[in-house]
């Protein structure tokens, strides 16, 4: 019995994609921690920053700074374009 559900006339690309998804399916991903800036694995922080629309990012920052910038991004975006943001900037 085959481990995939592809029809017999599948292309080489379809078979390769099927094999790749089987391998990826075995990777354990901590989904609950991926969206938390304080628990997200360090290598994934740049992607979380991109997801949260962080305006300024530096790969050379210490880990604590990266996590704090991501955590603060919602508050910063909430204030953008308001008088409070102008007062803070000026």
PDB file of N, CA, C and O in Angstrom:
ATOM      1  N   UNK A   1       0.847  -1.188   0.000  1.00  0.00           N
ATOM      2  CA  UNK A   1       0.000   0.000   0.000  1.00  0.00           C
ATOM      3  C   UNK A   1       0.882   1.237   0.000  1.00  0.00           C
ATOM      4  O   UNK A   1       1.865   1.305   0.737  1.00  0.00           O
ATOM      5  N   UNK A   2       0.539   2.189  -0.806  1.00  0.00           N
ATOM      6  CA  UNK A   2       1.301   3.434  -0.930  1.00  0.00           C
ATOM      7  C   UNK A   2       1.012   4.360   0.247  1.00  0.00           C
ATOM      8  O   UNK A   2      -0.082   4.342   0.812  1.00  0.00           O
ATOM      9  N   UNK A   3       2.022   5.181   0.615  1.00  0.00           N
ATOM     10  CA  UNK A   3       1.852   6.131   1.716  1.00  0.00           C
ATOM     11  C   UNK A   3       1.260   7.454   1.257  1.00  0.00           C
ATOM     12  O   UNK A   3       0.989   8.318   2.090  1.00  0.00           O
ATOM     13  N   UNK A   4       1.052   7.640  -0.047  1.00  0.00           N
ATOM     14  CA  UNK A   4       0.468   8.891  -0.522  1.00  0.00           C
ATOM     15  C   UNK A   4      -0.822   8.620  -1.276  1.00  0.00           C
ATOM     16  O   UNK A   4      -1.142   7.478  -1.604  1.00  0.00           O
ATOM     17  N   UNK A   5      -1.543   9.675  -1.540  1.00  0.00           N
ATOM     18  CA  UNK A   5      -2.832   9.549  -2.219  1.00  0.00           C
ATOM     19  C   UNK A   5      -2.772  10.006  -3.669  1.00  0.00           C
ATOM     20  O   UNK A   5      -3.807  10.253  -4.288  1.00  0.00           O
ATOM     21  N   UNK A   6      -1.565  10.120  -4.214  1.00  0.00           N
ATOM     22  CA  UNK A   6      -1.413  10.577  -5.589  1.00  0.00           C
ATOM     23  C   UNK A   6      -1.874   9.506  -6.574  1.00  0.00           C
ATOM     24  O   UNK A   6      -1.686   8.313  -6.340  1.00  0.00           O
ATOM     25  N   UNK A   7      -2.478   9.943  -7.676  1.00  0.00           N
ATOM     26  CA  UNK A   7      -2.869   8.972  -8.699  1.00  0.00           C
ATOM     27  C   UNK A   7      -1.635   8.414  -9.407  1.00  0.00           C
ATOM     28  O   UNK A   7      -0.552   8.994  -9.324  1.00  0.00           O
ATOM     29  N   UNK A   8      -1.796   7.314 -10.088  1.00  0.00           N
ATOM     30  CA  UNK A   8      -0.663   6.653 -10.742  1.00  0.00           C
ATOM     31  C   UNK A   8      -0.025   7.507 -11.825  1.00  0.00           C
ATOM     32  O   UNK A   8       1.155   7.315 -12.118  1.00  0.00           O
ATOM     33  N   UNK A   9      -0.738   8.428 -12.426  1.00  0.00           N
ATOM     34  CA  UNK A   9      -0.194   9.266 -13.492  1.00  0.00           C
ATOM     35  C   UNK A   9       0.438  10.557 -12.997  1.00  0.00           C
ATOM     36  O   UNK A   9       0.580  11.503 -13.773  1.00  0.00           O
ATOM     37  N   UNK A  10       0.817  10.622 -11.732  1.00  0.00           N
ATOM     38  CA  UNK A  10       1.380  11.850 -11.167  1.00  0.00           C
ATOM     39  C   UNK A  10       2.740  12.173 -11.774  1.00  0.00           C
ATOM     40  O   UNK A  10       3.501  11.281 -12.149  1.00  0.00           O
ATOM     41  N   UNK A  11       3.023  13.463 -11.860  1.00  0.00           N
ATOM     42  CA  UNK A  11       4.308  13.897 -12.413  1.00  0.00           C
ATOM     43  C   UNK A  11       5.407  13.727 -11.361  1.00  0.00           C
ATOM     44  O   UNK A  11       5.135  13.510 -10.180  1.00  0.00           O
ATOM     45  N   UNK A  12       6.644  13.832 -11.823  1.00  0.00           N
ATOM     46  CA  UNK A  12       7.797  13.746 -10.919  1.00  0.00           C
ATOM     47  C   UNK A  12       7.732  14.860  -9.874  1.00  0.00           C
ATOM     48  O   UNK A  12       8.046  14.635  -8.705  1.00  0.00           O
ATOM     49  N   UNK A  13       7.326  16.054 -10.291  1.00  0.00           N
ATOM     50  CA  UNK A  13       7.218  17.188  -9.374  1.00  0.00           C
ATOM     51  C   UNK A  13       6.175  16.919  -8.295  1.00  0.00           C
ATOM     52  O   UNK A  13       6.406  17.218  -7.124  1.00  0.00           O
ATOM     53  N   UNK A  14       5.046  16.366  -8.673  1.00  0.00           N
ATOM     54  CA  UNK A  14       3.996  16.060  -7.705  1.00  0.00           C
ATOM     55  C   UNK A  14       4.468  15.008  -6.702  1.00  0.00           C
ATOM     56  O   UNK A  14       4.176  15.113  -5.511  1.00  0.00           O
ATOM     57  N   UNK A  15       5.191  14.002  -7.174  1.00  0.00           N
ATOM     58  CA  UNK A  15       5.708  12.971  -6.266  1.00  0.00           C
ATOM     59  C   UNK A  15       6.747  13.555  -5.307  1.00  0.00           C
ATOM     60  O   UNK A  15       6.763  13.220  -4.123  1.00  0.00           O
ATOM     61  N   UNK A  16       7.611  14.429  -5.824  1.00  0.00           N
ATOM     62  CA  UNK A  16       8.625  15.064  -4.974  1.00  0.00           C
ATOM     63  C   UNK A  16       7.966  15.955  -3.926  1.00  0.00           C
ATOM     64  O   UNK A  16       8.391  15.977  -2.771  1.00  0.00           O
ATOM     65  N   UNK A  17       6.930  16.690  -4.327  1.00  0.00           N
ATOM     66  CA  UNK A  17       6.217  17.547  -3.380  1.00  0.00           C
ATOM     67  C   UNK A  17       5.533  16.708  -2.306  1.00  0.00           C
ATOM     68  O   UNK A  17       5.508  17.092  -1.137  1.00  0.00           O
ATOM     69  N   UNK A  18       4.989  15.581  -2.696  1.00  0.00           N
ATOM     70  CA  UNK A  18       4.344  14.691  -1.740  1.00  0.00           C
ATOM     71  C   UNK A  18       5.347  14.160  -0.716  1.00  0.00           C
ATOM     72  O   UNK A  18       5.052  14.104   0.478  1.00  0.00           O
ATOM     73  N   UNK A  19       6.525  13.775  -1.185  1.00  0.00           N
ATOM     74  CA  UNK A  19       7.567  13.282  -0.274  1.00  0.00           C
ATOM     75  C   UNK A  19       8.042  14.385   0.668  1.00  0.00           C
ATOM     76  O   UNK A  19       8.295  14.135   1.846  1.00  0.00           O
ATOM     77  N   UNK A  20       8.161  15.603   0.147  1.00  0.00           N
ATOM     78  CA  UNK A  20       8.616  16.721   0.973  1.00  0.00           C
ATOM     79  C   UNK A  20       7.611  17.041   2.073  1.00  0.00           C
ATOM     80  O   UNK A  20       8.001  17.348   3.199  1.00  0.00           O
ATOM     81  N   UNK A  21       6.329  16.972   1.757  1.00  0.00           N
ATOM     82  CA  UNK A  21       5.326  17.281   2.776  1.00  0.00           C
ATOM     83  C   UNK A  21       5.280  16.212   3.855  1.00  0.00           C
ATOM     84  O   UNK A  21       4.949  16.509   5.003  1.00  0.00           O
ATOM     85  N   UNK A  22       5.603  14.981   3.509  1.00  0.00           N
ATOM     86  CA  UNK A  22       5.673  13.924   4.524  1.00  0.00           C
ATOM     87  C   UNK A  22       6.797  14.231   5.506  1.00  0.00           C
ATOM     88  O   UNK A  22       6.636  14.069   6.716  1.00  0.00           O
ATOM     89  N   UNK A  23       7.936  14.674   4.980  1.00  0.00           N
ATOM     90  CA  UNK A  23       9.076  15.010   5.842  1.00  0.00           C
ATOM     91  C   UNK A  23       8.739  16.211   6.716  1.00  0.00           C
ATOM     92  O   UNK A  23       9.005  16.203   7.918  1.00  0.00           O
ATOM     93  N   UNK A  24       8.150  17.247   6.112  1.00  0.00           N
ATOM     94  CA  UNK A  24       7.796  18.455   6.864  1.00  0.00           C
ATOM     95  C   UNK A  24       6.749  18.134   7.922  1.00  0.00           C
ATOM     96  O   UNK A  24       6.768  18.710   9.010  1.00  0.00           O
ATOM     97  N   UNK A  25       5.848  17.227   7.614  1.00  0.00           N
ATOM     98  CA  UNK A  25       4.809  16.858   8.568  1.00  0.00           C
ATOM     99  C   UNK A  25       5.357  16.252   9.844  1.00  0.00           C
ATOM    100  O   UNK A  25       4.696  16.291  10.882  1.00  0.00           O
ATOM    101  N   UNK A  26       6.551  15.695   9.784  1.00  0.00           N
ATOM    102  CA  UNK A  26       7.158  15.095  10.964  1.00  0.00           C
ATOM    103  C   UNK A  26       7.886  16.071  11.865  1.00  0.00           C
ATOM    104  O   UNK A  26       8.304  15.710  12.965  1.00  0.00           O
ATOM    105  N   UNK A  27       8.044  17.309  11.409  1.00  0.00           N
ATOM    106  CA  UNK A  27       8.743  18.315  12.217  1.00  0.00           C
ATOM    107  C   UNK A  27       7.804  18.824  13.301  1.00  0.00           C
ATOM    108  O   UNK A  27       6.678  19.237  13.023  1.00  0.00           O
ATOM    109  N   UNK A  28       8.281  18.787  14.537  1.00  0.00           N
ATOM    110  CA  UNK A  28       7.469  19.242  15.659  1.00  0.00           C
ATOM    111  C   UNK A  28       7.592  20.759  15.773  1.00  0.00           C
ATOM    112  O   UNK A  28       8.689  21.275  15.985  1.00  0.00           O
ATOM    113  N   UNK A  29       6.490  21.470  15.636  1.00  0.00           N
ATOM    114  CA  UNK A  29       6.481  22.931  15.707  1.00  0.00           C
ATOM    115  C   UNK A  29       5.668  23.355  16.924  1.00  0.00           C
ATOM    116  O   UNK A  29       4.500  22.986  17.049  1.00  0.00           O
ATOM    117  N   UNK A  30       6.277  24.128  17.823  1.00  0.00           N
ATOM    118  CA  UNK A  30       5.544  24.589  19.010  1.00  0.00           C
ATOM    119  C   UNK A  30       4.622  25.761  18.652  1.00  0.00           C
ATOM    120  O   UNK A  30       4.972  26.918  18.885  1.00  0.00           O
ATOM    121  N   UNK A  31       3.454  25.467  18.090  1.00  0.00           N
ATOM    122  CA  UNK A  31       2.571  26.509  17.575  1.00  0.00           C
ATOM    123  C   UNK A  31       2.167  27.543  18.620  1.00  0.00           C
ATOM    124  O   UNK A  31       2.046  28.725  18.297  1.00  0.00           O
ATOM    125  N   UNK A  32       1.959  27.129  19.850  1.00  0.00           N
ATOM    126  CA  UNK A  32       1.545  28.084  20.883  1.00  0.00           C
ATOM    127  C   UNK A  32       2.621  29.115  21.183  1.00  0.00           C
ATOM    128  O   UNK A  32       2.310  30.242  21.567  1.00  0.00           O
ATOM    129  N   UNK A  33       3.873  28.743  21.014  1.00  0.00           N
ATOM    130  CA  UNK A  33       4.951  29.669  21.347  1.00  0.00           C
ATOM    131  C   UNK A  33       5.379  30.530  20.169  1.00  0.00           C
ATOM    132  O   UNK A  33       6.073  31.528  20.365  1.00  0.00           O
ATOM    133  N   UNK A  34       4.990  30.177  18.960  1.00  0.00           N
ATOM    134  CA  UNK A  34       5.442  30.923  17.789  1.00  0.00           C
ATOM    135  C   UNK A  34       4.946  32.359  17.761  1.00  0.00           C
ATOM    136  O   UNK A  34       5.632  33.230  17.227  1.00  0.00           O
ATOM    137  N   UNK A  35       3.784  32.628  18.317  1.00  0.00           N
ATOM    138  CA  UNK A  35       3.198  33.964  18.268  1.00  0.00           C
ATOM    139  C   UNK A  35       3.489  34.781  19.514  1.00  0.00           C
ATOM    140  O   UNK A  35       3.039  35.923  19.619  1.00  0.00           O
ATOM    141  N   UNK A  36       4.223  34.228  20.447  1.00  0.00           N
ATOM    142  CA  UNK A  36       4.566  34.933  21.681  1.00  0.00           C
ATOM    143  C   UNK A  36       6.001  35.437  21.589  1.00  0.00           C
ATOM    144  O   UNK A  36       6.926  34.628  21.516  1.00  0.00           O
ATOM    145  N   UNK A  37       6.213  36.765  21.591  1.00  0.00           N
ATOM    146  CA  UNK A  37       7.575  37.288  21.456  1.00  0.00           C
ATOM    147  C   UNK A  37       8.527  36.819  22.555  1.00  0.00           C
ATOM    148  O   UNK A  37       9.738  36.762  22.339  1.00  0.00           O
ATOM    149  N   UNK A  38       8.003  36.487  23.716  1.00  0.00           N
ATOM    150  CA  UNK A  38       8.864  36.064  24.819  1.00  0.00           C
ATOM    151  C   UNK A  38       9.216  34.580  24.757  1.00  0.00           C
ATOM    152  O   UNK A  38      10.188  34.156  25.382  1.00  0.00           O
ATOM    153  N   UNK A  39       8.447  33.784  24.019  1.00  0.00           N
ATOM    154  CA  UNK A  39       8.690  32.344  23.961  1.00  0.00           C
ATOM    155  C   UNK A  39       9.100  31.841  22.582  1.00  0.00           C
ATOM    156  O   UNK A  39       9.552  30.704  22.448  1.00  0.00           O
ATOM    157  N   UNK A  40       8.949  32.657  21.578  1.00  0.00           N
ATOM    158  CA  UNK A  40       9.282  32.256  20.208  1.00  0.00           C
ATOM    159  C   UNK A  40      10.758  31.864  20.125  1.00  0.00           C
ATOM    160  O   UNK A  40      11.601  32.560  20.691  1.00  0.00           O
ATOM    161  N   UNK A  41      11.093  30.768  19.437  1.00  0.00           N
ATOM    162  CA  UNK A  41      12.497  30.389  19.285  1.00  0.00           C
ATOM    163  C   UNK A  41      13.295  31.517  18.617  1.00  0.00           C
ATOM    164  O   UNK A  41      12.811  32.168  17.691  1.00  0.00           O
ATOM    165  N   UNK A  42      14.501  31.733  19.094  1.00  0.00           N
ATOM    166  CA  UNK A  42      15.346  32.833  18.625  1.00  0.00           C
ATOM    167  C   UNK A  42      15.513  32.884  17.103  1.00  0.00           C
ATOM    168  O   UNK A  42      15.434  33.972  16.532  1.00  0.00           O
ATOM    169  N   UNK A  43      15.741  31.750  16.419  1.00  0.00           N
ATOM    170  CA  UNK A  43      15.917  31.833  14.958  1.00  0.00           C
ATOM    171  C   UNK A  43      14.670  32.316  14.212  1.00  0.00           C
ATOM    172  O   UNK A  43      14.767  32.753  13.065  1.00  0.00           O
ATOM    173  N   UNK A  44      13.506  32.241  14.852  1.00  0.00           N
ATOM    174  CA  UNK A  44      12.261  32.637  14.191  1.00  0.00           C
ATOM    175  C   UNK A  44      11.836  34.066  14.516  1.00  0.00           C
ATOM    176  O   UNK A  44      10.834  34.539  13.978  1.00  0.00           O
ATOM    177  N   UNK A  45      12.562  34.762  15.375  1.00  0.00           N
ATOM    178  CA  UNK A  45      12.189  36.125  15.753  1.00  0.00           C
ATOM    179  C   UNK A  45      12.112  37.089  14.566  1.00  0.00           C
ATOM    180  O   UNK A  45      11.190  37.904  14.529  1.00  0.00           O
ATOM    181  N   UNK A  46      13.031  37.040  13.594  1.00  0.00           N
ATOM    182  CA  UNK A  46      12.888  37.965  12.458  1.00  0.00           C
ATOM    183  C   UNK A  46      11.574  37.775  11.694  1.00  0.00           C
ATOM    184  O   UNK A  46      10.995  38.743  11.202  1.00  0.00           O
ATOM    185  N   UNK A  47      11.112  36.545  11.596  1.00  0.00           N
ATOM    186  CA  UNK A  47       9.853  36.281  10.905  1.00  0.00           C
ATOM    187  C   UNK A  47       8.672  36.790  11.721  1.00  0.00           C
ATOM    188  O   UNK A  47       7.704  37.307  11.163  1.00  0.00           O
ATOM    189  N   UNK A  48       8.749  36.645  13.036  1.00  0.00           N
ATOM    190  CA  UNK A  48       7.696  37.167  13.904  1.00  0.00           C
ATOM    191  C   UNK A  48       7.675  38.691  13.826  1.00  0.00           C
ATOM    192  O   UNK A  48       6.603  39.296  13.804  1.00  0.00           O
ATOM    193  N   UNK A  49       8.846  39.312  13.783  1.00  0.00           N
ATOM    194  CA  UNK A  49       8.928  40.771  13.651  1.00  0.00           C
ATOM    195  C   UNK A  49       8.287  41.219  12.336  1.00  0.00           C
ATOM    196  O   UNK A  49       7.558  42.211  12.305  1.00  0.00           O
ATOM    197  N   UNK A  50       8.556  40.501  11.272  1.00  0.00           N
ATOM    198  CA  UNK A  50       7.954  40.830   9.980  1.00  0.00           C
ATOM    199  C   UNK A  50       6.434  40.690  10.054  1.00  0.00           C
ATOM    200  O   UNK A  50       5.701  41.527   9.528  1.00  0.00           O
ATOM    201  N   UNK A  51       5.970  39.634  10.704  1.00  0.00           N
ATOM    202  CA  UNK A  51       4.536  39.401  10.840  1.00  0.00           C
ATOM    203  C   UNK A  51       3.866  40.514  11.626  1.00  0.00           C
ATOM    204  O   UNK A  51       2.744  40.911  11.311  1.00  0.00           O
ATOM    205  N   UNK A  52       4.549  41.023  12.651  1.00  0.00           N
ATOM    206  CA  UNK A  52       4.006  42.094  13.487  1.00  0.00           C
ATOM    207  C   UNK A  52       4.290  43.477  12.901  1.00  0.00           C
ATOM    208  O   UNK A  52       4.011  44.485  13.550  1.00  0.00           O
ATOM    209  N   UNK A  53       4.836  43.544  11.695  1.00  0.00           N
ATOM    210  CA  UNK A  53       5.138  44.803  10.998  1.00  0.00           C
ATOM    211  C   UNK A  53       6.063  45.714  11.795  1.00  0.00           C
ATOM    212  O   UNK A  53       5.833  46.919  11.886  1.00  0.00           O
ATOM    213  N   UNK A  54       7.097  45.137  12.363  1.00  0.00           N
ATOM    214  CA  UNK A  54       8.091  45.934  13.087  1.00  0.00           C
ATOM    215  C   UNK A  54       8.799  46.827  12.074  1.00  0.00           C
ATOM    216  O   UNK A  54       9.269  46.353  11.039  1.00  0.00           O
ATOM    217  N   UNK A  55       8.872  48.128  12.379  1.00  0.00           N
ATOM    218  CA  UNK A  55       9.435  49.095  11.432  1.00  0.00           C
ATOM    219  C   UNK A  55      10.952  49.060  11.370  1.00  0.00           C
ATOM    220  O   UNK A  55      11.531  49.226  10.296  1.00  0.00           O
ATOM    221  N   UNK A  56      11.591  48.850  12.486  1.00  0.00           N
ATOM    222  CA  UNK A  56      13.053  48.875  12.508  1.00  0.00           C
ATOM    223  C   UNK A  56      13.553  47.591  13.149  1.00  0.00           C
ATOM    224  O   UNK A  56      13.118  47.224  14.240  1.00  0.00           O
ATOM    225  N   UNK A  57      14.469  46.908  12.467  1.00  0.00           N
ATOM    226  CA  UNK A  57      14.991  45.625  12.945  1.00  0.00           C
ATOM    227  C   UNK A  57      16.471  45.551  12.648  1.00  0.00           C
ATOM    228  O   UNK A  57      16.921  45.933  11.568  1.00  0.00           O
ATOM    229  N   UNK A  58      17.225  45.057  13.613  1.00  0.00           N
ATOM    230  CA  UNK A  58      18.664  44.895  13.435  1.00  0.00           C
ATOM    231  C   UNK A  58      19.046  43.516  13.952  1.00  0.00           C
ATOM    232  O   UNK A  58      18.829  43.206  15.124  1.00  0.00           O
ATOM    233  N   UNK A  59      19.609  42.693  13.088  1.00  0.00           N
ATOM    234  CA  UNK A  59      20.001  41.342  13.492  1.00  0.00           C
ATOM    235  C   UNK A  59      21.097  41.347  14.549  1.00  0.00           C
ATOM    236  O   UNK A  59      21.319  40.334  15.212  1.00  0.00           O
ATOM    237  N   UNK A  60      21.780  42.465  14.713  1.00  0.00           N
ATOM    238  CA  UNK A  60      22.861  42.550  15.698  1.00  0.00           C
ATOM    239  C   UNK A  60      22.374  42.916  17.097  1.00  0.00           C
ATOM    240  O   UNK A  60      23.166  42.904  18.039  1.00  0.00           O
ATOM    241  N   UNK A  61      21.102  43.239  17.257  1.00  0.00           N
ATOM    242  CA  UNK A  61      20.563  43.547  18.577  1.00  0.00           C
ATOM    243  C   UNK A  61      20.660  42.321  19.477  1.00  0.00           C
ATOM    244  O   UNK A  61      20.636  41.190  18.990  1.00  0.00           O
ATOM    245  N   UNK A  62      20.770  42.538  20.787  1.00  0.00           N
ATOM    246  CA  UNK A  62      20.702  41.395  21.704  1.00  0.00           C
ATOM    247  C   UNK A  62      19.294  40.784  21.689  1.00  0.00           C
ATOM    248  O   UNK A  62      18.322  41.432  21.300  1.00  0.00           O
ATOM    249  N   UNK A  63      19.215  39.563  22.109  1.00  0.00           N
ATOM    250  CA  UNK A  63      17.936  38.842  22.091  1.00  0.00           C
ATOM    251  C   UNK A  63      16.848  39.582  22.860  1.00  0.00           C
ATOM    252  O   UNK A  63      15.710  39.658  22.395  1.00  0.00           O
ATOM    253  N   UNK A  64      17.177  40.125  24.022  1.00  0.00           N
ATOM    254  CA  UNK A  64      16.177  40.835  24.840  1.00  0.00           C
ATOM    255  C   UNK A  64      15.582  42.016  24.084  1.00  0.00           C
ATOM    256  O   UNK A  64      14.376  42.257  24.150  1.00  0.00           O
ATOM    257  N   UNK A  65      16.427  42.753  23.364  1.00  0.00           N
ATOM    258  CA  UNK A  65      15.955  43.912  22.602  1.00  0.00           C
ATOM    259  C   UNK A  65      15.024  43.470  21.482  1.00  0.00           C
ATOM    260  O   UNK A  65      13.985  44.090  21.256  1.00  0.00           O
ATOM    261  N   UNK A  66      15.387  42.410  20.787  1.00  0.00           N
ATOM    262  CA  UNK A  66      14.546  41.906  19.700  1.00  0.00           C
ATOM    263  C   UNK A  66      13.164  41.539  20.223  1.00  0.00           C
ATOM    264  O   UNK A  66      12.148  41.900  19.629  1.00  0.00           O
ATOM    265  N   UNK A  67      13.135  40.822  21.333  1.00  0.00           N
ATOM    266  CA  UNK A  67      11.855  40.397  21.904  1.00  0.00           C
ATOM    267  C   UNK A  67      11.025  41.599  22.351  1.00  0.00           C
ATOM    268  O   UNK A  67       9.808  41.615  22.169  1.00  0.00           O
ATOM    269  N   UNK A  68      11.675  42.601  22.934  1.00  0.00           N
ATOM    270  CA  UNK A  68      10.960  43.783  23.411  1.00  0.00           C
ATOM    271  C   UNK A  68      10.409  44.609  22.251  1.00  0.00           C
ATOM    272  O   UNK A  68       9.292  45.120  22.331  1.00  0.00           O
ATOM    273  N   UNK A  69      11.179  44.742  21.181  1.00  0.00           N
ATOM    274  CA  UNK A  69      10.724  45.494  20.003  1.00  0.00           C
ATOM    275  C   UNK A  69       9.479  44.838  19.415  1.00  0.00           C
ATOM    276  O   UNK A  69       8.530  45.525  19.037  1.00  0.00           O
ATOM    277  N   UNK A  70       9.483  43.524  19.338  1.00  0.00           N
ATOM    278  CA  UNK A  70       8.311  42.812  18.808  1.00  0.00           C
ATOM    279  C   UNK A  70       7.119  42.997  19.737  1.00  0.00           C
ATOM    280  O   UNK A  70       6.004  43.243  19.279  1.00  0.00           O
ATOM    281  N   UNK A  71       7.351  42.881  21.033  1.00  0.00           N
ATOM    282  CA  UNK A  71       6.263  43.026  22.004  1.00  0.00           C
ATOM    283  C   UNK A  71       5.667  44.434  21.971  1.00  0.00           C
ATOM    284  O   UNK A  71       4.466  44.598  22.189  1.00  0.00           O
ATOM    285  N   UNK A  72       6.485  45.443  21.703  1.00  0.00           N
ATOM    286  CA  UNK A  72       6.017  46.833  21.685  1.00  0.00           C
ATOM    287  C   UNK A  72       5.382  47.243  20.362  1.00  0.00           C
ATOM    288  O   UNK A  72       4.788  48.319  20.280  1.00  0.00           O
ATOM    289  N   UNK A  73       5.489  46.428  19.341  1.00  0.00           N
ATOM    290  CA  UNK A  73       5.060  46.844  18.002  1.00  0.00           C
ATOM    291  C   UNK A  73       3.569  47.170  17.930  1.00  0.00           C
ATOM    292  O   UNK A  73       3.186  48.109  17.231  1.00  0.00           O
ATOM    293  N   UNK A  74       2.725  46.427  18.629  1.00  0.00           N
ATOM    294  CA  UNK A  74       1.283  46.700  18.573  1.00  0.00           C
ATOM    295  C   UNK A  74       0.987  48.086  19.131  1.00  0.00           C
ATOM    296  O   UNK A  74       0.237  48.860  18.537  1.00  0.00           O
ATOM    297  N   UNK A  75       1.585  48.389  20.279  1.00  0.00           N
ATOM    298  CA  UNK A  75       1.357  49.690  20.914  1.00  0.00           C
ATOM    299  C   UNK A  75       1.859  50.818  20.017  1.00  0.00           C
ATOM    300  O   UNK A  75       1.201  51.851  19.892  1.00  0.00           O
ATOM    301  N   UNK A  76       3.007  50.627  19.401  1.00  0.00           N
ATOM    302  CA  UNK A  76       3.582  51.651  18.528  1.00  0.00           C
ATOM    303  C   UNK A  76       2.684  51.885  17.311  1.00  0.00           C
ATOM    304  O   UNK A  76       2.442  53.032  16.936  1.00  0.00           O
ATOM    305  N   UNK A  77       2.194  50.824  16.700  1.00  0.00           N
ATOM    306  CA  UNK A  77       1.323  50.973  15.534  1.00  0.00           C
ATOM    307  C   UNK A  77      -0.017  51.589  15.917  1.00  0.00           C
ATOM    308  O   UNK A  77      -0.637  52.287  15.114  1.00  0.00           O
ATOM    309  N   UNK A  78      -0.455  51.334  17.121  1.00  0.00           N
ATOM    310  CA  UNK A  78      -1.712  51.908  17.592  1.00  0.00           C
ATOM    311  C   UNK A  78      -1.600  53.427  17.722  1.00  0.00           C
ATOM    312  O   UNK A  78      -2.569  54.147  17.481  1.00  0.00           O
ATOM    313  N   UNK A  79      -0.417  53.912  18.104  1.00  0.00           N
ATOM    314  CA  UNK A  79      -0.216  55.345  18.308  1.00  0.00           C
ATOM    315  C   UNK A  79       0.205  56.093  17.044  1.00  0.00           C
ATOM    316  O   UNK A  79       0.113  57.320  16.999  1.00  0.00           O
ATOM    317  N   UNK A  80       0.656  55.391  16.036  1.00  0.00           N
ATOM    318  CA  UNK A  80       1.155  56.049  14.818  1.00  0.00           C
ATOM    319  C   UNK A  80       0.111  56.998  14.238  1.00  0.00           C
ATOM    320  O   UNK A  80      -1.065  56.659  14.114  1.00  0.00           O
ATOM    321  N   UNK A  81       0.573  58.192  13.889  1.00  0.00           N
ATOM    322  CA  UNK A  81      -0.306  59.163  13.260  1.00  0.00           C
ATOM    323  C   UNK A  81      -1.176  59.936  14.226  1.00  0.00           C
ATOM    324  O   UNK A  81      -2.013  60.729  13.794  1.00  0.00           O
ATOM    325  N   UNK A  82      -1.004  59.731  15.511  1.00  0.00           N
ATOM    326  CA  UNK A  82      -1.801  60.454  16.496  1.00  0.00           C
ATOM    327  C   UNK A  82      -0.991  61.617  17.069  1.00  0.00           C
ATOM    328  O   UNK A  82       0.219  61.711  16.865  1.00  0.00           O
ATOM    329  N   UNK A  83      -1.676  62.490  17.782  1.00  0.00           N
ATOM    330  CA  UNK A  83      -1.002  63.621  18.427  1.00  0.00           C
ATOM    331  C   UNK A  83      -0.019  63.111  19.478  1.00  0.00           C
ATOM    332  O   UNK A  83       1.054  63.688  19.655  1.00  0.00           O
ATOM    333  N   UNK A  84      -0.372  62.052  20.165  1.00  0.00           N
ATOM    334  CA  UNK A  84       0.539  61.483  21.173  1.00  0.00           C
ATOM    335  C   UNK A  84       1.850  61.046  20.531  1.00  0.00           C
ATOM    336  O   UNK A  84       2.916  61.218  21.122  1.00  0.00           O
ATOM    337  N   UNK A  85       1.782  60.493  19.344  1.00  0.00           N
ATOM    338  CA  UNK A  85       3.000  60.072  18.646  1.00  0.00           C
ATOM    339  C   UNK A  85       3.835  61.280  18.243  1.00  0.00           C
ATOM    340  O   UNK A  85       5.062  61.250  18.340  1.00  0.00           O
ATOM    341  N   UNK A  86       3.179  62.332  17.795  1.00  0.00           N
ATOM    342  CA  UNK A  86       3.906  63.557  17.440  1.00  0.00           C
ATOM    343  C   UNK A  86       4.589  64.167  18.659  1.00  0.00           C
ATOM    344  O   UNK A  86       5.741  64.593  18.577  1.00  0.00           O
ATOM    345  N   UNK A  87       3.895  64.209  19.774  1.00  0.00           N
ATOM    346  CA  UNK A  87       4.490  64.756  21.003  1.00  0.00           C
ATOM    347  C   UNK A  87       5.690  63.927  21.441  1.00  0.00           C
ATOM    348  O   UNK A  87       6.701  64.463  21.894  1.00  0.00           O
ATOM    349  N   UNK A  88       5.564  62.642  21.302  1.00  0.00           N
ATOM    350  CA  UNK A  88       6.665  61.758  21.702  1.00  0.00           C
ATOM    351  C   UNK A  88       7.880  61.952  20.796  1.00  0.00           C
ATOM    352  O   UNK A  88       9.020  61.893  21.257  1.00  0.00           O
ATOM    353  N   UNK A  89       7.636  62.181  19.519  1.00  0.00           N
ATOM    354  CA  UNK A  89       8.721  62.346  18.558  1.00  0.00           C
ATOM    355  C   UNK A  89       9.390  63.707  18.691  1.00  0.00           C
ATOM    356  O   UNK A  89      10.616  63.808  18.635  1.00  0.00           O
ATOM    357  N   UNK A  90       8.598  64.742  18.865  1.00  0.00           N
ATOM    358  CA  UNK A  90       9.135  66.113  18.913  1.00  0.00           C
ATOM    359  C   UNK A  90       9.568  66.439  20.268  1.00  0.00           C
ATOM    360  O   UNK A  90      10.048  67.546  20.513  1.00  0.00           O
TER     361      UNK A  90
END
